[in-house]
Amino acid sequence: MKKLLFILSTFIFTLNSFSQDENCFIRLENAFKDRGSFTVSDDVHENVIICFFNEDGVECVGGKVRVENGAINSVFLQFEDNSYELMNKKFYSAAKRAAPQISNGISEMAQTVDGEKFRVVFIRKLKPKKKAYKQISLPDDL
């Protein structure tokens, strides 16, 4: 019985750790669906999250992007030393073969000429959580 319990707990832990890595974009997308986004203006936006999609799951990395006319114009990937490098690969909207548009703080799926797929999340444009009412406890002597 202990062996079965150990195997089951190991399987659940492995599955949970894999799903956490896979769900970095899903968690972001759900937050934007629930809370909404402020408008993303035409400018260079630092501290964005770039989510790369592949057969192994999703990898979320830091970066900055240039937005022009409501679309992603250029992407810079961030290194651990906080420096940036321009992503030299040409990319376009996977659906329209044009610059990826931004809706509710997240770009549409973009694809490079090499077939890499990614989406850009403007995490600083996420609206704050709604305030919750303060719960009170009733006195014991009622």
N, CA, C and O atoms as CSV, one atom per row, in Angstrom:
chain,resi,resn,atom,element,x,y,z
A,1,MET,N,N,0.823,-1.193,0.000
A,1,MET,CA,C,0.000,0.000,0.000
A,1,MET,C,C,0.870,1.262,0.000
A,1,MET,O,O,0.590,2.218,-0.723
A,2,LYS,N,N,1.936,1.252,0.825
A,2,LYS,CA,C,2.826,2.405,0.880
A,2,LYS,C,C,3.508,2.619,-0.466
A,2,LYS,O,O,3.694,3.755,-0.903
A,3,LYS,N,N,3.879,1.516,-1.121
A,3,LYS,CA,C,4.537,1.618,-2.420
A,3,LYS,C,C,3.593,2.228,-3.452
A,3,LYS,O,O,4.011,3.077,-4.240
A,4,LEU,N,N,2.342,1.816,-3.460
A,4,LEU,CA,C,1.347,2.364,-4.376
A,4,LEU,C,C,1.115,3.842,-4.104
A,4,LEU,O,O,1.000,4.638,-5.036
A,5,LEU,N,N,1.047,4.210,-2.835
A,5,LEU,CA,C,0.868,5.607,-2.458
A,5,LEU,C,C,2.065,6.453,-2.895
A,5,LEU,O,O,1.896,7.577,-3.367
A,6,PHE,N,N,3.281,5.905,-2.735
A,6,PHE,CA,C,4.487,6.607,-3.168
A,6,PHE,C,C,4.488,6.817,-4.674
A,6,PHE,O,O,4.795,7.912,-5.146
A,7,ILE,N,N,4.149,5.782,-5.432
A,7,ILE,CA,C,4.116,5.883,-6.896
A,7,ILE,C,C,3.070,6.897,-7.327
A,7,ILE,O,O,3.321,7.714,-8.214
A,8,LEU,N,N,1.910,6.850,-6.710
A,8,LEU,CA,C,0.841,7.789,-7.048
A,8,LEU,C,C,1.237,9.223,-6.726
A,8,LEU,O,O,0.984,10.119,-7.532
A,9,SER,N,N,1.845,9.465,-5.579
A,9,SER,CA,C,2.254,10.827,-5.213
A,9,SER,C,C,3.382,11.315,-6.130
A,9,SER,O,O,3.419,12.494,-6.481
A,10,THR,N,N,4.289,10.438,-6.518
A,10,THR,CA,C,5.355,10.813,-7.455
A,10,THR,C,C,4.769,11.186,-8.800
A,10,THR,O,O,5.189,12.169,-9.410
A,11,PHE,N,N,3.800,10.412,-9.269
A,11,PHE,CA,C,3.152,10.696,-10.554
A,11,PHE,C,C,2.433,12.043,-10.503
A,11,PHE,O,O,2.541,12.828,-11.445
A,12,ILE,N,N,1.710,12.324,-9.437
A,12,ILE,CA,C,0.985,13.593,-9.301
A,12,ILE,C,C,1.972,14.755,-9.236
A,12,ILE,O,O,1.737,15.793,-9.855
A,13,PHE,N,N,3.078,14.599,-8.493
A,13,PHE,CA,C,4.081,15.662,-8.414
A,13,PHE,C,C,4.689,15.942,-9.786
A,13,PHE,O,O,4.850,17.101,-10.169
A,14,THR,N,N,5.026,14.887,-10.527
A,14,THR,CA,C,5.611,15.048,-11.859
A,14,THR,C,C,4.623,15.725,-12.799
A,14,THR,O,O,4.989,16.639,-13.539
A,15,LEU,N,N,3.393,15.285,-12.771
A,15,LEU,CA,C,2.358,15.874,-13.619
A,15,LEU,C,C,2.132,17.330,-13.253
A,15,LEU,O,O,1.980,18.167,-14.144
A,16,ASN,N,N,2.106,17.653,-11.977
A,16,ASN,CA,C,1.888,19.019,-11.518
A,16,ASN,C,C,3.045,19.929,-11.916
A,16,ASN,O,O,2.810,21.055,-12.353
A,17,SER,N,N,4.283,19.473,-11.776
A,17,SER,CA,C,5.422,20.313,-12.143
A,17,SER,C,C,5.471,20.536,-13.643
A,17,SER,O,O,5.856,21.618,-14.087
A,18,PHE,N,N,5.089,19.535,-14.443
A,18,PHE,CA,C,5.040,19.720,-15.895
A,18,PHE,C,C,3.946,20.706,-16.263
A,18,PHE,O,O,4.151,21.575,-17.111
A,19,SER,N,N,2.780,20.579,-15.631
A,19,SER,CA,C,1.668,21.457,-15.998
A,19,SER,C,C,1.932,22.897,-15.577
A,19,SER,O,O,1.424,23.815,-16.221
A,20,GLN,N,N,2.713,23.131,-14.511
A,20,GLN,CA,C,3.035,24.504,-14.127
A,20,GLN,C,C,3.867,25.174,-15.209
A,20,GLN,O,O,3.629,26.333,-15.549
A,21,ASP,N,N,4.852,24.442,-15.760
A,21,ASP,CA,C,5.665,24.995,-16.836
A,21,ASP,C,C,4.813,25.251,-18.060
A,21,ASP,O,O,4.966,26.275,-18.725
A,22,GLU,N,N,3.929,24.339,-18.357
A,22,GLU,CA,C,3.105,24.433,-19.552
A,22,GLU,C,C,2.067,25.551,-19.431
A,22,GLU,O,O,1.615,26.082,-20.445
A,23,ASN,N,N,1.693,25.907,-18.233
A,23,ASN,CA,C,0.595,26.835,-18.031
A,23,ASN,C,C,1.015,28.281,-17.823
A,23,ASN,O,O,0.179,29.084,-17.410
A,24,CYS,N,N,2.254,28.657,-18.082
A,24,CYS,CA,C,2.638,30.052,-17.849
A,24,CYS,C,C,1.788,30.988,-18.705
A,24,CYS,O,O,1.370,32.039,-18.219
A,25,PHE,N,N,1.522,30.642,-19.950
A,25,PHE,CA,C,0.692,31.505,-20.792
A,25,PHE,C,C,-0.775,31.421,-20.380
A,25,PHE,O,O,-1.467,32.439,-20.358
A,26,ILE,N,N,-1.248,30.247,-20.061
A,26,ILE,CA,C,-2.655,30.081,-19.683
A,26,ILE,C,C,-2.968,30.903,-18.435
A,26,ILE,O,O,-4.026,31.527,-18.352
A,27,ARG,N,N,-2.055,30.906,-17.469
A,27,ARG,CA,C,-2.257,31.711,-16.260
A,27,ARG,C,C,-2.337,33.195,-16.601
A,27,ARG,O,O,-3.191,33.912,-16.080
A,28,LEU,N,N,-1.446,33.653,-17.476
A,28,LEU,CA,C,-1.468,35.055,-17.894
A,28,LEU,C,C,-2.752,35.378,-18.652
A,28,LEU,O,O,-3.397,36.393,-18.391
A,29,GLU,N,N,-3.112,34.522,-19.577
A,29,GLU,CA,C,-4.309,34.751,-20.385
A,29,GLU,C,C,-5.559,34.808,-19.506
A,29,GLU,O,O,-6.429,35.652,-19.721
A,30,ASN,N,N,-5.652,33.921,-18.524
A,30,ASN,CA,C,-6.810,33.924,-17.623
A,30,ASN,C,C,-6.876,35.204,-16.799
A,30,ASN,O,O,-7.961,35.741,-16.573
A,31,ALA,N,N,-5.725,35.697,-16.347
A,31,ALA,CA,C,-5.710,36.948,-15.578
A,31,ALA,C,C,-6.213,38.105,-16.442
A,31,ALA,O,O,-6.985,38.938,-15.966
A,32,PHE,N,N,-5.786,38.165,-17.704
A,32,PHE,CA,C,-6.238,39.241,-18.586
A,32,PHE,C,C,-7.722,39.093,-18.920
A,32,PHE,O,O,-8.422,40.096,-19.058
A,33,LYS,N,N,-8.207,37.868,-19.050
A,33,LYS,CA,C,-9.645,37.664,-19.308
A,33,LYS,C,C,-10.468,38.135,-18.118
A,33,LYS,O,O,-11.515,38.759,-18.289
A,34,ASP,N,N,-9.994,37.835,-16.912
A,34,ASP,CA,C,-10.732,38.202,-15.699
A,34,ASP,C,C,-10.678,39.696,-15.398
A,34,ASP,O,O,-11.694,40.293,-15.043
A,35,ARG,N,N,-9.490,40.310,-15.538
A,35,ARG,CA,C,-9.295,41.680,-15.075
A,35,ARG,C,C,-9.265,42.716,-16.177
A,35,ARG,O,O,-9.500,43.896,-15.919
A,36,GLY,N,N,-8.981,42.302,-17.402
A,36,GLY,CA,C,-8.908,43.261,-18.495
A,36,GLY,C,C,-7.554,43.936,-18.571
A,36,GLY,O,O,-6.659,43.675,-17.767
A,37,SER,N,N,-7.423,44.815,-19.560
A,37,SER,CA,C,-6.146,45.462,-19.818
A,37,SER,C,C,-6.346,46.931,-20.134
A,37,SER,O,O,-7.363,47.330,-20.703
A,38,PHE,N,N,-5.362,47.725,-19.756
A,38,PHE,CA,C,-5.316,49.101,-20.213
A,38,PHE,C,C,-4.849,49.098,-21.667
A,38,PHE,O,O,-4.281,48.111,-22.135
A,39,THR,N,N,-5.085,50.185,-22.373
A,39,THR,CA,C,-4.695,50.286,-23.774
A,39,THR,C,C,-3.177,50.242,-23.911
A,39,THR,O,O,-2.455,50.859,-23.129
A,40,VAL,N,N,-2.707,49.511,-24.906
A,40,VAL,CA,C,-1.282,49.447,-25.206
A,40,VAL,C,C,-0.994,50.498,-26.267
A,40,VAL,O,O,-1.458,50.386,-27.402
A,41,SER,N,N,-0.231,51.515,-25.898
A,41,SER,CA,C,0.041,52.626,-26.806
A,41,SER,C,C,1.213,52.302,-27.731
A,41,SER,O,O,1.983,51.375,-27.481
A,42,ASP,N,N,1.330,53.084,-28.800
A,42,ASP,CA,C,2.465,52.952,-29.707
A,42,ASP,C,C,3.699,53.502,-29.006
A,42,ASP,O,O,3.766,54.693,-28.704
A,43,ASP,N,N,4.673,52.637,-28.747
A,43,ASP,CA,C,5.880,53.021,-28.022
A,43,ASP,C,C,6.735,51.768,-27.873
A,43,ASP,O,O,6.359,50.695,-28.344
A,44,VAL,N,N,7.881,51.904,-27.218
A,44,VAL,CA,C,8.688,50.748,-26.832
A,44,VAL,C,C,8.250,50.358,-25.429
A,44,VAL,O,O,8.267,51.185,-24.517
A,45,HIS,N,N,7.863,49.119,-25.254
A,45,HIS,CA,C,7.370,48.619,-23.970
A,45,HIS,C,C,8.363,47.609,-23.414
A,45,HIS,O,O,8.608,46.564,-24.016
A,46,GLU,N,N,8.932,47.934,-22.257
A,46,GLU,CA,C,9.825,47.014,-21.567
A,46,GLU,C,C,9.002,46.149,-20.624
A,46,GLU,O,O,7.813,46.390,-20.412
A,47,ASN,N,N,9.648,45.147,-20.070
A,47,ASN,CA,C,9.017,44.236,-19.107
A,47,ASN,C,C,7.784,43.550,-19.671
A,47,ASN,O,O,6.761,43.450,-18.995
A,48,VAL,N,N,7.877,43.081,-20.895
A,48,VAL,CA,C,6.818,42.250,-21.455
A,48,VAL,C,C,7.237,40.797,-21.296
A,48,VAL,O,O,8.407,40.496,-21.062
A,49,ILE,N,N,6.273,39.911,-21.425
A,49,ILE,CA,C,6.545,38.478,-21.354
A,49,ILE,C,C,6.299,37.910,-22.747
A,49,ILE,O,O,5.232,38.100,-23.333
A,50,ILE,N,N,7.297,37.217,-23.262
A,50,ILE,CA,C,7.192,36.607,-24.582
A,50,ILE,C,C,7.047,35.108,-24.360
A,50,ILE,O,O,7.923,34.463,-23.786
A,51,CYS,N,N,5.930,34.569,-24.823
A,51,CYS,CA,C,5.612,33.160,-24.621
A,51,CYS,C,C,5.836,32.400,-25.920
A,51,CYS,O,O,5.123,32.612,-26.902
A,52,PHE,N,N,6.827,31.515,-25.923
A,52,PHE,CA,C,7.130,30.687,-27.090
A,52,PHE,C,C,6.406,29.355,-26.953
A,52,PHE,O,O,6.492,28.699,-25.915
A,53,PHE,N,N,5.700,28.961,-27.990
A,53,PHE,CA,C,4.923,27.730,-27.999
A,53,PHE,C,C,5.660,26.691,-28.847
A,53,PHE,O,O,6.045,26.964,-29.984
A,54,ASN,N,N,5.852,25.492,-28.277
A,54,ASN,CA,C,6.448,24.398,-29.036
A,54,ASN,C,C,5.806,23.093,-28.613
A,54,ASN,O,O,4.901,23.085,-27.778
A,55,GLU,N,N,6.266,21.992,-29.181
A,55,GLU,CA,C,5.630,20.704,-28.890
A,55,GLU,C,C,5.837,20.268,-27.444
A,55,GLU,O,O,5.086,19.427,-26.950
A,56,ASP,N,N,6.826,20.813,-26.757
A,56,ASP,CA,C,7.075,20.461,-25.362
A,56,ASP,C,C,6.258,21.289,-24.382
A,56,ASP,O,O,6.222,20.967,-23.194
A,57,GLY,N,N,5.605,22.342,-24.847
A,57,GLY,CA,C,4.830,23.206,-23.965
A,57,GLY,C,C,5.055,24.664,-24.312
A,57,GLY,O,O,5.176,25.036,-25.479
A,58,VAL,N,N,5.107,25.479,-23.270
A,58,VAL,CA,C,5.256,26.920,-23.439
A,58,VAL,C,C,6.438,27.386,-22.600
A,58,VAL,O,O,6.598,26.971,-21.452
A,59,GLU,N,N,7.266,28.255,-23.184
A,59,GLU,CA,C,8.375,28.855,-22.455
A,59,GLU,C,C,8.144,30.358,-22.406
A,59,GLU,O,O,7.987,30.993,-23.449
A,60,CYS,N,N,8.122,30.933,-21.213
A,60,CYS,CA,C,7.874,32.361,-21.042
A,60,CYS,C,C,9.179,33.050,-20.656
A,60,CYS,O,O,9.807,32.692,-19.660
A,61,VAL,N,N,9.581,34.042,-21.452
A,61,VAL,CA,C,10.824,34.775,-21.218
A,61,VAL,C,C,10.537,36.271,-21.216
A,61,VAL,O,O,9.502,36.716,-21.712
A,62,GLY,N,N,11.462,37.039,-20.656
A,62,GLY,CA,C,11.320,38.484,-20.612
A,62,GLY,C,C,11.778,39.133,-21.906
A,62,GLY,O,O,12.505,38.536,-22.700
A,63,GLY,N,N,11.341,40.360,-22.099
A,63,GLY,CA,C,11.764,41.085,-23.279
A,63,GLY,C,C,11.170,42.471,-23.335
A,63,GLY,O,O,10.568,42.953,-22.375
A,64,LYS,N,N,11.351,43.103,-24.480
A,64,LYS,CA,C,10.698,44.383,-24.767
A,64,LYS,C,C,10.321,44.375,-26.236
A,64,LYS,O,O,10.920,43.663,-27.042
A,65,VAL,N,N,9.313,45.182,-26.577
A,65,VAL,CA,C,8.819,45.224,-27.953
A,65,VAL,C,C,8.529,46.661,-28.359
A,65,VAL,O,O,8.292,47.531,-27.521
A,66,ARG,N,N,8.556,46.881,-29.649
A,66,ARG,CA,C,8.151,48.168,-30.205
A,66,ARG,C,C,6.772,47.967,-30.825
A,66,ARG,O,O,6.555,47.048,-31.615
A,67,VAL,N,N,5.845,48.849,-30.448
A,67,VAL,CA,C,4.478,48.800,-30.962
A,67,VAL,C,C,4.259,49.999,-31.871
A,67,VAL,O,O,4.533,51.136,-31.488
A,68,GLU,N,N,3.767,49.742,-33.068
A,68,GLU,CA,C,3.417,50.804,-34.006
A,68,GLU,C,C,2.058,50.472,-34.609
A,68,GLU,O,O,1.838,49.356,-35.080
A,69,ASN,N,N,1.147,51.441,-34.593
A,69,ASN,CA,C,-0.209,51.268,-35.121
A,69,ASN,C,C,-0.928,50.071,-34.507
A,69,ASN,O,O,-1.659,49.356,-35.193
A,70,GLY,N,N,-0.714,49.860,-33.211
A,70,GLY,CA,C,-1.405,48.791,-32.494
A,70,GLY,C,C,-0.912,47.395,-32.808
A,70,GLY,O,O,-1.597,46.419,-32.504
A,71,ALA,N,N,0.278,47.276,-33.418
A,71,ALA,CA,C,0.821,45.968,-33.782
A,71,ALA,C,C,2.274,45.860,-33.339
A,71,ALA,O,O,2.957,46.872,-33.181
A,72,ILE,N,N,2.739,44.648,-33.143
A,72,ILE,CA,C,4.120,44.385,-32.757
A,72,ILE,C,C,5.013,44.620,-33.975
A,72,ILE,O,O,4.825,44.004,-35.024
A,73,ASN,N,N,5.987,45.522,-33.820
A,73,ASN,CA,C,6.883,45.860,-34.927
A,73,ASN,C,C,8.231,45.166,-34.790
A,73,ASN,O,O,8.776,44.664,-35.772
A,74,SER,N,N,8.776,45.135,-33.560
A,74,SER,CA,C,10.048,44.454,-33.324
A,74,SER,C,C,10.057,43.889,-31.909
A,74,SER,O,O,9.380,44.390,-31.012
A,75,VAL,N,N,10.849,42.826,-31.736
A,75,VAL,CA,C,10.916,42.106,-30.466
A,75,VAL,C,C,12.370,42.023,-30.024
A,75,VAL,O,O,13.254,41.698,-30.818
A,76,PHE,N,N,12.609,42.319,-28.747
A,76,PHE,CA,C,13.930,42.202,-28.147
A,76,PHE,C,C,13.825,41.190,-27.014
A,76,PHE,O,O,12.963,41.328,-26.145
A,77,LEU,N,N,14.684,40.180,-27.008
A,77,LEU,CA,C,14.698,39.177,-25.948
A,77,LEU,C,C,15.684,39.607,-24.865
A,77,LEU,O,O,16.760,40.128,-25.161
A,78,GLN,N,N,15.303,39.382,-23.607
A,78,GLN,CA,C,16.110,39.819,-22.470
A,78,GLN,C,C,16.968,38.672,-21.949
A,78,GLN,O,O,16.507,37.536,-21.834
A,79,PHE,N,N,18.227,38.990,-21.636
A,79,PHE,CA,C,19.142,38.025,-21.048
A,79,PHE,C,C,19.149,38.177,-19.533
A,79,PHE,O,O,18.602,39.138,-18.993
A,80,GLU,N,N,19.778,37.214,-18.848
A,80,GLU,CA,C,19.827,37.243,-17.385
A,80,GLU,C,C,20.559,38.465,-16.837
A,80,GLU,O,O,20.290,38.883,-15.710
A,81,ASP,N,N,21.483,39.049,-17.612
A,81,ASP,CA,C,22.191,40.244,-17.150
A,81,ASP,C,C,21.418,41.527,-17.468
A,81,ASP,O,O,21.969,42.625,-17.384
A,82,ASN,N,N,20.146,41.383,-17.831
A,82,ASN,CA,C,19.215,42.474,-18.159
A,82,ASN,C,C,19.542,43.204,-19.456
A,82,ASN,O,O,18.990,44.274,-19.712
A,83,SER,N,N,20.431,42.644,-20.282
A,83,SER,CA,C,20.673,43.217,-21.604
A,83,SER,C,C,19.644,42.633,-22.582
A,83,SER,O,O,19.011,41.617,-22.295
A,84,TYR,N,N,19.491,43.280,-23.724
A,84,TYR,CA,C,18.510,42.860,-24.721
A,84,TYR,C,C,19.195,42.593,-26.046
A,84,TYR,O,O,20.237,43.171,-26.358
A,85,GLU,N,N,18.591,41.705,-26.819
A,85,GLU,CA,C,19.058,41.438,-28.174
A,85,GLU,C,C,17.848,41.394,-29.101
A,85,GLU,O,O,16.841,40.753,-28.801
A,86,LEU,N,N,17.963,42.083,-30.224
A,86,LEU,CA,C,16.887,42.111,-31.202
A,86,LEU,C,C,16.692,40.720,-31.789
A,86,LEU,O,O,17.657,40.063,-32.178
A,87,MET,N,N,15.457,40.279,-31.850
A,87,MET,CA,C,15.140,39.023,-32.511
A,87,MET,C,C,15.181,39.296,-34.015
A,87,MET,O,O,14.263,39.907,-34.562
A,88,ASN,N,N,16.233,38.849,-34.674
A,88,ASN,CA,C,16.474,39.183,-36.070
A,88,ASN,C,C,15.570,38.457,-37.048
A,88,ASN,O,O,15.522,38.812,-38.226
A,89,LYS,N,N,14.858,37.452,-36.582
A,89,LYS,CA,C,13.995,36.696,-37.479
A,89,LYS,C,C,12.773,37.521,-37.856
A,89,LYS,O,O,12.198,38.205,-37.010
A,90,LYS,N,N,12.382,37.460,-39.098
A,90,LYS,CA,C,11.139,38.098,-39.536
A,90,LYS,C,C,9.982,37.319,-38.924
A,90,LYS,O,O,10.030,36.093,-38.821
A,91,PHE,N,N,8.942,38.045,-38.519
A,91,PHE,CA,C,7.761,37.397,-37.961
A,91,PHE,C,C,6.519,38.106,-38.465
A,91,PHE,O,O,6.573,39.237,-38.948
A,92,TYR,N,N,5.409,37.418,-38.341
A,92,TYR,CA,C,4.131,37.938,-38.814
A,92,TYR,C,C,3.024,37.234,-38.060
A,92,TYR,O,O,3.254,36.225,-37.393
A,93,SER,N,N,1.837,37.767,-38.167
A,93,SER,CA,C,0.668,37.150,-37.554
A,93,SER,C,C,0.454,35.786,-38.206
A,93,SER,O,O,0.455,35.674,-39.432
A,94,ALA,N,N,0.276,34.775,-37.407
A,94,ALA,CA,C,0.085,33.425,-37.941
A,94,ALA,C,C,-1.181,33.335,-38.791
A,94,ALA,O,O,-1.263,32.505,-39.695
A,95,ALA,N,N,-2.160,34.181,-38.507
A,95,ALA,CA,C,-3.433,34.112,-39.231
A,95,ALA,C,C,-3.462,34.982,-40.481
A,95,ALA,O,O,-4.014,34.577,-41.504
A,96,LYS,N,N,-2.870,36.180,-40.407
A,96,LYS,CA,C,-3.056,37.157,-41.487
A,96,LYS,C,C,-1.796,37.481,-42.277
A,96,LYS,O,O,-1.858,38.212,-43.265
A,97,ARG,N,N,-0.681,36.959,-41.866
A,97,ARG,CA,C,0.601,37.281,-42.511
A,97,ARG,C,C,0.872,38.784,-42.530
A,97,ARG,O,O,1.405,39.316,-43.503
A,98,ALA,N,N,0.506,39.447,-41.464
A,98,ALA,CA,C,0.770,40.876,-41.250
A,98,ALA,C,C,1.343,41.008,-39.847
A,98,ALA,O,O,1.509,40.005,-39.152
A,99,ALA,N,N,1.644,42.218,-39.423
A,99,ALA,CA,C,2.160,42.426,-38.064
A,99,ALA,C,C,1.113,41.978,-37.048
A,99,ALA,O,O,-0.067,42.290,-37.207
A,100,PRO,N,N,1.527,41.247,-35.998
A,100,PRO,CA,C,0.576,40.766,-34.996
A,100,PRO,C,C,-0.080,41.917,-34.231
A,100,PRO,O,O,0.606,42.772,-33.670
A,101,GLN,N,N,-1.395,41.930,-34.214
A,101,GLN,CA,C,-2.174,42.945,-33.511
A,101,GLN,C,C,-2.268,42.604,-32.022
A,101,GLN,O,O,-2.044,41.466,-31.610
A,102,ILE,N,N,-2.605,43.622,-31.231
A,102,ILE,CA,C,-2.720,43.465,-29.781
A,102,ILE,C,C,-4.176,43.638,-29.389
A,102,ILE,O,O,-4.841,44.582,-29.817
A,103,SER,N,N,-4.661,42.719,-28.574
A,103,SER,CA,C,-6.026,42.794,-28.082
A,103,SER,C,C,-6.032,42.417,-26.607
A,103,SER,O,O,-5.523,41.360,-26.235
A,104,ASN,N,N,-6.598,43.264,-25.774
A,104,ASN,CA,C,-6.695,43.026,-24.334
A,104,ASN,C,C,-5.339,42.711,-23.710
A,104,ASN,O,O,-5.238,41.827,-22.859
A,105,GLY,N,N,-4.292,43.433,-24.129
A,105,GLY,CA,C,-2.984,43.301,-23.511
A,105,GLY,C,C,-2.147,42.128,-23.970
A,105,GLY,O,O,-1.054,41.910,-23.447
A,106,ILE,N,N,-2.642,41.355,-24.950
A,106,ILE,CA,C,-1.909,40.186,-25.449
A,106,ILE,C,C,-1.926,40.220,-26.973
A,106,ILE,O,O,-2.963,40.481,-27.583
A,107,SER,N,N,-0.775,39.957,-27.584
A,107,SER,CA,C,-0.721,39.944,-29.049
A,107,SER,C,C,-1.361,38.665,-29.580
A,107,SER,O,O,-1.483,37.669,-28.866
A,108,GLU,N,N,-1.767,38.715,-30.843
A,108,GLU,CA,C,-2.218,37.484,-31.470
A,108,GLU,C,C,-0.997,36.604,-31.723
A,108,GLU,O,O,0.137,37.064,-31.591
A,109,MET,N,N,-1.217,35.362,-32.080
A,109,MET,CA,C,-0.122,34.432,-32.303
A,109,MET,C,C,0.747,34.936,-33.447
A,109,MET,O,O,0.255,35.254,-34.529
A,110,ALA,N,N,2.042,35.002,-33.186
A,110,ALA,CA,C,3.006,35.406,-34.215
A,110,ALA,C,C,3.829,34.178,-34.590
A,110,ALA,O,O,3.998,33.252,-33.797
A,111,GLN,N,N,4.332,34.199,-35.815
A,111,GLN,CA,C,5.126,33.079,-36.300
A,111,GLN,C,C,6.348,33.623,-37.028
A,111,GLN,O,O,6.241,34.562,-37.817
A,112,THR,N,N,7.516,33.028,-36.759
A,112,THR,CA,C,8.727,33.430,-37.459
A,112,THR,C,C,8.823,32.661,-38.767
A,112,THR,O,O,8.073,31.713,-38.998
A,113,VAL,N,N,9.750,33.077,-39.619
A,113,VAL,CA,C,9.952,32.364,-40.885
A,113,VAL,C,C,10.462,30.949,-40.637
A,113,VAL,O,O,10.329,30.087,-41.506
A,114,ASP,N,N,11.052,30.693,-39.448
A,114,ASP,CA,C,11.525,29.356,-39.080
A,114,ASP,C,C,10.422,28.484,-38.489
A,114,ASP,O,O,10.649,27.311,-38.193
A,115,GLY,N,N,9.224,29.053,-38.316
A,115,GLY,CA,C,8.114,28.282,-37.763
A,115,GLY,C,C,7.927,28.412,-36.268
A,115,GLY,O,O,7.015,27.795,-35.717
A,116,GLU,N,N,8.766,29.202,-35.579
A,116,GLU,CA,C,8.570,29.428,-34.150
A,116,GLU,C,C,7.291,30.232,-33.949
A,116,GLU,O,O,6.999,31.150,-34.715
A,117,LYS,N,N,6.535,29.883,-32.920
A,117,LYS,CA,C,5.302,30.599,-32.610
A,117,LYS,C,C,5.433,31.246,-31.245
A,117,LYS,O,O,5.957,30.646,-30.307
A,118,PHE,N,N,4.948,32.489,-31.142
A,118,PHE,CA,C,5.022,33.189,-29.869
A,118,PHE,C,C,3.895,34.214,-29.768
A,118,PHE,O,O,3.302,34.625,-30.766
A,119,ARG,N,N,3.622,34.612,-28.518
A,119,ARG,CA,C,2.686,35.692,-28.219
A,119,ARG,C,C,3.356,36.606,-27.202
A,119,ARG,O,O,4.159,36.160,-26.382
A,120,VAL,N,N,3.019,37.881,-27.265
A,120,VAL,CA,C,3.589,38.870,-26.352
A,120,VAL,C,C,2.509,39.301,-25.368
A,120,VAL,O,O,1.394,39.643,-25.761
A,121,VAL,N,N,2.858,39.281,-24.077
A,121,VAL,CA,C,1.937,39.667,-23.016
A,121,VAL,C,C,2.467,40.946,-22.370
A,121,VAL,O,O,3.602,40.990,-21.895
A,122,PHE,N,N,1.641,41.971,-22.359
A,122,PHE,CA,C,2.002,43.261,-21.772
A,122,PHE,C,C,1.559,43.264,-20.314
A,122,PHE,O,O,0.509,43.808,-19.971
A,123,ILE,N,N,2.373,42.648,-19.466
A,123,ILE,CA,C,2.003,42.399,-18.079
A,123,ILE,C,C,1.755,43.688,-17.303
A,123,ILE,O,O,0.938,43.691,-16.382
A,124,ARG,N,N,2.423,44.767,-17.641
A,124,ARG,CA,C,2.208,46.040,-16.931
A,124,ARG,C,C,0.893,46.707,-17.314
A,124,ARG,O,O,0.493,47.679,-16.675
A,125,LYS,N,N,0.219,46.213,-18.331
A,125,LYS,CA,C,-1.066,46.776,-18.746
A,125,LYS,C,C,-2.241,46.023,-18.123
A,125,LYS,O,O,-3.397,46.376,-18.355
A,126,LEU,N,N,-1.951,44.995,-17.337
A,126,LEU,CA,C,-2.996,44.245,-16.650
A,126,LEU,C,C,-3.651,45.140,-15.612
A,126,LEU,O,O,-2.966,45.741,-14.784
A,127,LYS,N,N,-4.977,45.229,-15.655
A,127,LYS,CA,C,-5.693,46.044,-14.668
A,127,LYS,C,C,-5.577,45.405,-13.292
A,127,LYS,O,O,-5.478,44.183,-13.184
A,128,PRO,N,N,-5.586,46.219,-12.236
A,128,PRO,CA,C,-5.463,45.664,-10.885
A,128,PRO,C,C,-6.691,44.849,-10.502
A,128,PRO,O,O,-7.767,44.987,-11.084
A,129,LYS,N,N,-6.492,44.001,-9.511
A,129,LYS,CA,C,-7.608,43.207,-8.998
A,129,LYS,C,C,-8.639,44.137,-8.388
A,129,LYS,O,O,-8.302,45.185,-7.836
A,130,LYS,N,N,-9.896,43.743,-8.494
A,130,LYS,CA,C,-10.945,44.529,-7.866
A,130,LYS,C,C,-10.826,44.402,-6.362
A,130,LYS,O,O,-10.449,43.354,-5.836
A,131,LYS,N,N,-11.155,45.486,-5.680
A,131,LYS,CA,C,-11.103,45.469,-4.225
A,131,LYS,C,C,-12.188,44.551,-3.688
A,131,LYS,O,O,-13.303,44.497,-4.207
A,132,ALA,N,N,-11.834,43.840,-2.647
A,132,ALA,CA,C,-12.798,42.962,-1.993
A,132,ALA,C,C,-13.283,43.643,-0.718
A,132,ALA,O,O,-12.543,44.387,-0.075
A,133,TYR,N,N,-14.520,43.379,-0.370
A,133,TYR,CA,C,-15.055,43.932,0.867
A,133,TYR,C,C,-14.399,43.255,2.055
A,133,TYR,O,O,-14.122,42.056,2.036
A,134,LYS,N,N,-14.157,44.043,3.083
A,134,LYS,CA,C,-13.542,43.511,4.290
A,134,LYS,C,C,-14.580,42.717,5.068
A,134,LYS,O,O,-15.655,43.222,5.389
A,135,GLN,N,N,-14.247,41.486,5.362
A,135,GLN,CA,C,-15.123,40.626,6.149
A,135,GLN,C,C,-14.881,40.909,7.627
A,135,GLN,O,O,-13.747,41.142,8.045
A,136,ILE,N,N,-15.939,40.886,8.402
A,136,ILE,CA,C,-15.790,41.124,9.842
A,136,ILE,C,C,-16.248,39.884,10.581
A,136,ILE,O,O,-17.018,39.076,10.061
A,137,SER,N,N,-15.767,39.752,11.785
A,137,SER,CA,C,-16.221,38.638,12.634
A,137,SER,C,C,-17.189,39.228,13.657
A,137,SER,O,O,-17.012,40.350,14.131
A,138,LEU,N,N,-18.184,38.469,13.973
A,138,LEU,CA,C,-19.171,38.911,14.950
A,138,LEU,C,C,-18.649,38.683,16.367
A,138,LEU,O,O,-17.876,37.757,16.612
A,139,PRO,N,N,-19.081,39.540,17.300
A,139,PRO,CA,C,-18.650,39.359,18.684
A,139,PRO,C,C,-19.183,38.033,19.234
A,139,PRO,O,O,-20.244,37.559,18.828
A,140,ASP,N,N,-18.434,37.451,20.158
A,140,ASP,CA,C,-18.815,36.174,20.756
A,140,ASP,C,C,-20.013,36.277,21.685
A,140,ASP,O,O,-20.689,35.274,21.914
A,141,ASP,N,N,-20.299,37.450,22.226
A,141,ASP,CA,C,-21.338,37.577,23.249
A,141,ASP,C,C,-22.713,37.905,22.661
A,141,ASP,O,O,-23.542,38.472,23.371
A,142,LEU,N,N,-22.980,37.588,21.452
A,142,LEU,CA,C,-24.302,37.835,20.871
A,142,LEU,C,C,-25.317,36.841,21.326
A,142,LEU,O,O,-26.478,36.917,20.924
